[in-house]
């Protein structure tokens, strides 16, 4: 599980674009969205860096949350 803060995630369109980006690198990933706090939790077999790369390429550069 990896948690990210995505400052530019503000709406349903963002959720769709992020979902598309992450499922392109791991079609079996599970994503929990918290739009209010601009955070996502991703359950994936991919490395955090692979997820960061996919999100950044989609226009949603994330920050890895401190936990």
Jmol script that loads the backbone (N, CA, C; Angstrom):
load data "model"
ATOM      1  N   UNK A   1       0.848  -1.174   0.000  1.00  0.00           N
ATOM      2  CA  UNK A   1       0.000   0.000   0.000  1.00  0.00           C
ATOM      3  C   UNK A   1       0.895   1.239   0.000  1.00  0.00           C
ATOM      4  N   UNK A   2       0.551   2.172  -0.866  1.00  0.00           N
ATOM      5  CA  UNK A   2       1.273   3.436  -0.939  1.00  0.00           C
ATOM      6  C   UNK A   2       0.263   4.565  -0.893  1.00  0.00           C
ATOM      7  N   UNK A   3       0.550   5.574  -0.088  1.00  0.00           N
ATOM      8  CA  UNK A   3      -0.324   6.743  -0.003  1.00  0.00           C
ATOM      9  C   UNK A   3       0.354   7.929  -0.666  1.00  0.00           C
ATOM     10  N   UNK A   4      -0.447   8.665  -1.422  1.00  0.00           N
ATOM     11  CA  UNK A   4       0.046   9.850  -2.104  1.00  0.00           C
ATOM     12  C   UNK A   4      -0.851  11.033  -1.797  1.00  0.00           C
ATOM     13  N   UNK A   5      -0.264  12.206  -1.762  1.00  0.00           N
ATOM     14  CA  UNK A   5      -1.004  13.456  -1.774  1.00  0.00           C
ATOM     15  C   UNK A   5      -0.869  14.013  -3.181  1.00  0.00           C
ATOM     16  N   UNK A   6      -2.016  14.351  -3.776  1.00  0.00           N
ATOM     17  CA  UNK A   6      -2.025  14.873  -5.142  1.00  0.00           C
ATOM     18  C   UNK A   6      -2.709  16.242  -5.107  1.00  0.00           C
ATOM     19  N   UNK A   7      -1.917  17.306  -4.968  1.00  0.00           N
ATOM     20  CA  UNK A   7      -2.493  18.643  -4.810  1.00  0.00           C
ATOM     21  C   UNK A   7      -3.451  19.056  -5.924  1.00  0.00           C
ATOM     22  N   UNK A   8      -3.221  18.592  -7.155  1.00  0.00           N
ATOM     23  CA  UNK A   8      -4.051  19.011  -8.287  1.00  0.00           C
ATOM     24  C   UNK A   8      -5.310  18.172  -8.470  1.00  0.00           C
ATOM     25  N   UNK A   9      -5.560  17.192  -7.618  1.00  0.00           N
ATOM     26  CA  UNK A   9      -6.750  16.343  -7.727  1.00  0.00           C
ATOM     27  C   UNK A   9      -7.914  17.049  -7.035  1.00  0.00           C
ATOM     28  N   UNK A  10      -8.897  17.478  -7.842  1.00  0.00           N
ATOM     29  CA  UNK A  10      -9.990  18.270  -7.280  1.00  0.00           C
ATOM     30  C   UNK A  10     -11.389  17.818  -7.680  1.00  0.00           C
ATOM     31  N   UNK A  11     -11.507  16.874  -8.627  1.00  0.00           N
ATOM     32  CA  UNK A  11     -12.846  16.565  -9.137  1.00  0.00           C
ATOM     33  C   UNK A  11     -12.930  15.140  -9.679  1.00  0.00           C
ATOM     34  N   UNK A  12     -14.102  14.792 -10.128  1.00  0.00           N
ATOM     35  CA  UNK A  12     -14.336  13.474 -10.691  1.00  0.00           C
ATOM     36  C   UNK A  12     -13.515  13.200 -11.939  1.00  0.00           C
ATOM     37  N   UNK A  13     -13.288  14.227 -12.743  1.00  0.00           N
ATOM     38  CA  UNK A  13     -12.440  14.047 -13.928  1.00  0.00           C
ATOM     39  C   UNK A  13     -11.034  13.634 -13.509  1.00  0.00           C
ATOM     40  N   UNK A  14     -10.528  14.261 -12.470  1.00  0.00           N
ATOM     41  CA  UNK A  14      -9.200  13.910 -11.954  1.00  0.00           C
ATOM     42  C   UNK A  14      -9.169  12.452 -11.508  1.00  0.00           C
ATOM     43  N   UNK A  15     -10.212  12.032 -10.812  1.00  0.00           N
ATOM     44  CA  UNK A  15     -10.299  10.645 -10.347  1.00  0.00           C
ATOM     45  C   UNK A  15     -10.224   9.689 -11.536  1.00  0.00           C
ATOM     46  N   UNK A  16     -10.948   9.999 -12.600  1.00  0.00           N
ATOM     47  CA  UNK A  16     -10.934   9.158 -13.795  1.00  0.00           C
ATOM     48  C   UNK A  16      -9.570   9.105 -14.449  1.00  0.00           C
ATOM     49  N   UNK A  17      -8.918  10.253 -14.560  1.00  0.00           N
ATOM     50  CA  UNK A  17      -7.600  10.307 -15.192  1.00  0.00           C
ATOM     51  C   UNK A  17      -6.563   9.558 -14.359  1.00  0.00           C
ATOM     52  N   UNK A  18      -6.648   9.698 -13.055  1.00  0.00           N
ATOM     53  CA  UNK A  18      -5.721   9.003 -12.160  1.00  0.00           C
ATOM     54  C   UNK A  18      -5.965   7.497 -12.219  1.00  0.00           C
ATOM     55  N   UNK A  19      -7.218   7.103 -12.222  1.00  0.00           N
ATOM     56  CA  UNK A  19      -7.555   5.683 -12.334  1.00  0.00           C
ATOM     57  C   UNK A  19      -7.001   5.107 -13.630  1.00  0.00           C
ATOM     58  N   UNK A  20      -7.198   5.813 -14.731  1.00  0.00           N
ATOM     59  CA  UNK A  20      -6.682   5.355 -16.026  1.00  0.00           C
ATOM     60  C   UNK A  20      -5.161   5.218 -16.004  1.00  0.00           C
ATOM     61  N   UNK A  21      -4.482   6.204 -15.417  1.00  0.00           N
ATOM     62  CA  UNK A  21      -3.020   6.184 -15.382  1.00  0.00           C
ATOM     63  C   UNK A  21      -2.497   5.006 -14.568  1.00  0.00           C
ATOM     64  N   UNK A  22      -3.112   4.762 -13.428  1.00  0.00           N
ATOM     65  CA  UNK A  22      -2.617   3.697 -12.560  1.00  0.00           C
ATOM     66  C   UNK A  22      -2.990   2.311 -13.072  1.00  0.00           C
ATOM     67  N   UNK A  23      -4.178   2.170 -13.626  1.00  0.00           N
ATOM     68  CA  UNK A  23      -4.554   0.855 -14.149  1.00  0.00           C
ATOM     69  C   UNK A  23      -3.795   0.522 -15.432  1.00  0.00           C
ATOM     70  N   UNK A  24      -3.221   1.525 -16.079  1.00  0.00           N
ATOM     71  CA  UNK A  24      -2.382   1.262 -17.251  1.00  0.00           C
ATOM     72  C   UNK A  24      -1.082   0.556 -16.857  1.00  0.00           C
ATOM     73  N   UNK A  25      -0.595   0.802 -15.645  1.00  0.00           N
ATOM     74  CA  UNK A  25       0.633   0.136 -15.189  1.00  0.00           C
ATOM     75  C   UNK A  25       0.344  -1.082 -14.317  1.00  0.00           C
ATOM     76  N   UNK A  26      -0.861  -1.162 -13.755  1.00  0.00           N
ATOM     77  CA  UNK A  26      -1.259  -2.323 -12.952  1.00  0.00           C
ATOM     78  C   UNK A  26      -2.775  -2.447 -13.021  1.00  0.00           C
ATOM     79  N   UNK A  27      -3.243  -3.294 -13.924  1.00  0.00           N
ATOM     80  CA  UNK A  27      -4.692  -3.404 -14.139  1.00  0.00           C
ATOM     81  C   UNK A  27      -5.431  -3.953 -12.927  1.00  0.00           C
ATOM     82  N   UNK A  28      -4.718  -4.527 -11.976  1.00  0.00           N
ATOM     83  CA  UNK A  28      -5.352  -5.084 -10.783  1.00  0.00           C
ATOM     84  C   UNK A  28      -5.218  -4.203  -9.549  1.00  0.00           C
ATOM     85  N   UNK A  29      -4.702  -2.991  -9.720  1.00  0.00           N
ATOM     86  CA  UNK A  29      -4.523  -2.127  -8.552  1.00  0.00           C
ATOM     87  C   UNK A  29      -5.881  -1.689  -7.997  1.00  0.00           C
ATOM     88  N   UNK A  30      -5.883  -1.399  -6.709  1.00  0.00           N
ATOM     89  CA  UNK A  30      -7.064  -0.861  -6.046  1.00  0.00           C
ATOM     90  C   UNK A  30      -6.707   0.526  -5.536  1.00  0.00           C
ATOM     91  N   UNK A  31      -7.608   1.476  -5.766  1.00  0.00           N
ATOM     92  CA  UNK A  31      -7.334   2.865  -5.421  1.00  0.00           C
ATOM     93  C   UNK A  31      -8.468   3.391  -4.557  1.00  0.00           C
ATOM     94  N   UNK A  32      -8.117   3.976  -3.419  1.00  0.00           N
ATOM     95  CA  UNK A  32      -9.087   4.652  -2.563  1.00  0.00           C
ATOM     96  C   UNK A  32      -8.824   6.148  -2.670  1.00  0.00           C
ATOM     97  N   UNK A  33      -9.880   6.910  -2.956  1.00  0.00           N
ATOM     98  CA  UNK A  33      -9.750   8.349  -3.163  1.00  0.00           C
ATOM     99  C   UNK A  33     -10.323   9.133  -1.992  1.00  0.00           C
ATOM    100  N   UNK A  34      -9.628  10.193  -1.607  1.00  0.00           N
ATOM    101  CA  UNK A  34     -10.107  11.164  -0.626  1.00  0.00           C
ATOM    102  C   UNK A  34      -9.942  12.540  -1.276  1.00  0.00           C
ATOM    103  N   UNK A  35     -10.975  12.934  -2.032  1.00  0.00           N
ATOM    104  CA  UNK A  35     -10.891  14.200  -2.775  1.00  0.00           C
ATOM    105  C   UNK A  35     -10.722  15.400  -1.855  1.00  0.00           C
ATOM    106  N   UNK A  36     -11.418  15.397  -0.736  1.00  0.00           N
ATOM    107  CA  UNK A  36     -11.374  16.536   0.177  1.00  0.00           C
ATOM    108  C   UNK A  36      -9.948  16.839   0.634  1.00  0.00           C
ATOM    109  N   UNK A  37      -9.188  15.788   0.903  1.00  0.00           N
ATOM    110  CA  UNK A  37      -7.817  15.956   1.388  1.00  0.00           C
ATOM    111  C   UNK A  37      -6.763  15.742   0.307  1.00  0.00           C
ATOM    112  N   UNK A  38      -7.218  15.559  -0.947  1.00  0.00           N
ATOM    113  CA  UNK A  38      -6.310  15.390  -2.089  1.00  0.00           C
ATOM    114  C   UNK A  38      -5.382  14.193  -1.901  1.00  0.00           C
ATOM    115  N   UNK A  39      -5.916  13.091  -1.374  1.00  0.00           N
ATOM    116  CA  UNK A  39      -5.088  11.925  -1.110  1.00  0.00           C
ATOM    117  C   UNK A  39      -5.650  10.674  -1.768  1.00  0.00           C
ATOM    118  N   UNK A  40      -4.738   9.785  -2.139  1.00  0.00           N
ATOM    119  CA  UNK A  40      -5.135   8.462  -2.618  1.00  0.00           C
ATOM    120  C   UNK A  40      -4.299   7.409  -1.898  1.00  0.00           C
ATOM    121  N   UNK A  41      -4.889   6.243  -1.768  1.00  0.00           N
ATOM    122  CA  UNK A  41      -4.183   5.070  -1.266  1.00  0.00           C
ATOM    123  C   UNK A  41      -4.236   4.036  -2.377  1.00  0.00           C
ATOM    124  N   UNK A  42      -3.075   3.526  -2.754  1.00  0.00           N
ATOM    125  CA  UNK A  42      -2.984   2.586  -3.867  1.00  0.00           C
ATOM    126  C   UNK A  42      -2.462   1.246  -3.359  1.00  0.00           C
ATOM    127  N   UNK A  43      -3.210   0.201  -3.655  1.00  0.00           N
ATOM    128  CA  UNK A  43      -2.788  -1.168  -3.374  1.00  0.00           C
ATOM    129  C   UNK A  43      -2.350  -1.747  -4.717  1.00  0.00           C
ATOM    130  N   UNK A  44      -1.041  -1.981  -4.856  1.00  0.00           N
ATOM    131  CA  UNK A  44      -0.496  -2.395  -6.145  1.00  0.00           C
ATOM    132  C   UNK A  44       0.766  -3.217  -5.940  1.00  0.00           C
ATOM    133  N   UNK A  45       1.062  -4.056  -6.921  1.00  0.00           N
ATOM    134  CA  UNK A  45       2.318  -4.805  -6.922  1.00  0.00           C
ATOM    135  C   UNK A  45       3.454  -3.999  -7.539  1.00  0.00           C
ATOM    136  N   UNK A  46       3.152  -2.834  -8.070  1.00  0.00           N
ATOM    137  CA  UNK A  46       4.177  -1.984  -8.676  1.00  0.00           C
ATOM    138  C   UNK A  46       4.900  -1.186  -7.589  1.00  0.00           C
ATOM    139  N   UNK A  47       6.099  -0.735  -7.914  1.00  0.00           N
ATOM    140  CA  UNK A  47       6.868   0.054  -6.949  1.00  0.00           C
ATOM    141  C   UNK A  47       6.268   1.453  -6.833  1.00  0.00           C
ATOM    142  N   UNK A  48       6.489   2.112  -5.696  1.00  0.00           N
ATOM    143  CA  UNK A  48       6.013   3.489  -5.579  1.00  0.00           C
ATOM    144  C   UNK A  48       6.533   4.385  -6.706  1.00  0.00           C
ATOM    145  N   UNK A  49       7.779   4.169  -7.133  1.00  0.00           N
ATOM    146  CA  UNK A  49       8.328   5.001  -8.208  1.00  0.00           C
ATOM    147  C   UNK A  49       7.595   4.779  -9.520  1.00  0.00           C
ATOM    148  N   UNK A  50       7.202   3.543  -9.811  1.00  0.00           N
ATOM    149  CA  UNK A  50       6.424   3.283 -11.029  1.00  0.00           C
ATOM    150  C   UNK A  50       5.079   4.004 -10.965  1.00  0.00           C
ATOM    151  N   UNK A  51       4.475   4.029  -9.799  1.00  0.00           N
ATOM    152  CA  UNK A  51       3.200   4.726  -9.634  1.00  0.00           C
ATOM    153  C   UNK A  51       3.389   6.234  -9.769  1.00  0.00           C
ATOM    154  N   UNK A  52       4.455   6.754  -9.164  1.00  0.00           N
ATOM    155  CA  UNK A  52       4.771   8.185  -9.292  1.00  0.00           C
ATOM    156  C   UNK A  52       4.968   8.549 -10.756  1.00  0.00           C
ATOM    157  N   UNK A  53       5.699   7.728 -11.487  1.00  0.00           N
ATOM    158  CA  UNK A  53       5.950   8.001 -12.905  1.00  0.00           C
ATOM    159  C   UNK A  53       4.646   8.049 -13.693  1.00  0.00           C
ATOM    160  N   UNK A  54       3.743   7.107 -13.423  1.00  0.00           N
ATOM    161  CA  UNK A  54       2.462   7.068 -14.135  1.00  0.00           C
ATOM    162  C   UNK A  54       1.617   8.292 -13.804  1.00  0.00           C
ATOM    163  N   UNK A  55       1.572   8.662 -12.535  1.00  0.00           N
ATOM    164  CA  UNK A  55       0.784   9.828 -12.128  1.00  0.00           C
ATOM    165  C   UNK A  55       1.362  11.116 -12.711  1.00  0.00           C
ATOM    166  N   UNK A  56       2.662  11.241 -12.685  1.00  0.00           N
ATOM    167  CA  UNK A  56       3.314  12.437 -13.222  1.00  0.00           C
ATOM    168  C   UNK A  56       3.080  12.553 -14.723  1.00  0.00           C
ATOM    169  N   UNK A  57       3.191  11.438 -15.432  1.00  0.00           N
ATOM    170  CA  UNK A  57       2.954  11.444 -16.879  1.00  0.00           C
ATOM    171  C   UNK A  57       1.518  11.836 -17.206  1.00  0.00           C
ATOM    172  N   UNK A  58       0.586  11.534 -16.308  1.00  0.00           N
ATOM    173  CA  UNK A  58      -0.823  11.879 -16.519  1.00  0.00           C
ATOM    174  C   UNK A  58      -1.134  13.320 -16.121  1.00  0.00           C
ATOM    175  N   UNK A  59      -0.144  14.030 -15.581  1.00  0.00           N
ATOM    176  CA  UNK A  59      -0.353  15.424 -15.204  1.00  0.00           C
ATOM    177  C   UNK A  59      -0.744  15.628 -13.753  1.00  0.00           C
ATOM    178  N   UNK A  60      -0.547  14.606 -12.929  1.00  0.00           N
ATOM    179  CA  UNK A  60      -0.895  14.685 -11.509  1.00  0.00           C
ATOM    180  C   UNK A  60       0.311  14.295 -10.657  1.00  0.00           C
ATOM    181  N   UNK A  61       1.344  15.136 -10.645  1.00  0.00           N
ATOM    182  CA  UNK A  61       2.536  14.787  -9.866  1.00  0.00           C
ATOM    183  C   UNK A  61       2.193  14.685  -8.377  1.00  0.00           C
ATOM    184  N   UNK A  62       2.496  13.538  -7.774  1.00  0.00           N
ATOM    185  CA  UNK A  62       2.130  13.323  -6.379  1.00  0.00           C
ATOM    186  C   UNK A  62       3.278  13.585  -5.416  1.00  0.00           C
ATOM    187  N   UNK A  63       2.886  13.615  -4.163  1.00  0.00           N
ATOM    188  CA  UNK A  63       3.848  13.582  -3.068  1.00  0.00           C
ATOM    189  C   UNK A  63       3.545  12.306  -2.300  1.00  0.00           C
ATOM    190  N   UNK A  64       4.570  11.564  -1.920  1.00  0.00           N
ATOM    191  CA  UNK A  64       4.345  10.376  -1.106  1.00  0.00           C
ATOM    192  C   UNK A  64       4.048  10.854   0.304  1.00  0.00           C
ATOM    193  N   UNK A  65       2.930  10.417   0.841  1.00  0.00           N
ATOM    194  CA  UNK A  65       2.513  10.853   2.173  1.00  0.00           C
ATOM    195  C   UNK A  65       3.418  10.243   3.231  1.00  0.00           C
ATOM    196  N   UNK A  66       3.674  11.002   4.269  1.00  0.00           N
ATOM    197  CA  UNK A  66       4.467  10.513   5.396  1.00  0.00           C
ATOM    198  C   UNK A  66       3.568   9.738   6.338  1.00  0.00           C
ATOM    199  N   UNK A  67       3.848   8.457   6.492  1.00  0.00           N
ATOM    200  CA  UNK A  67       3.075   7.614   7.424  1.00  0.00           C
ATOM    201  C   UNK A  67       3.992   6.648   8.103  1.00  0.00           C
TER     202      UNK A  67
END
end "model"
wireframe off; spacefill off
backbone 0.3
color backbone group
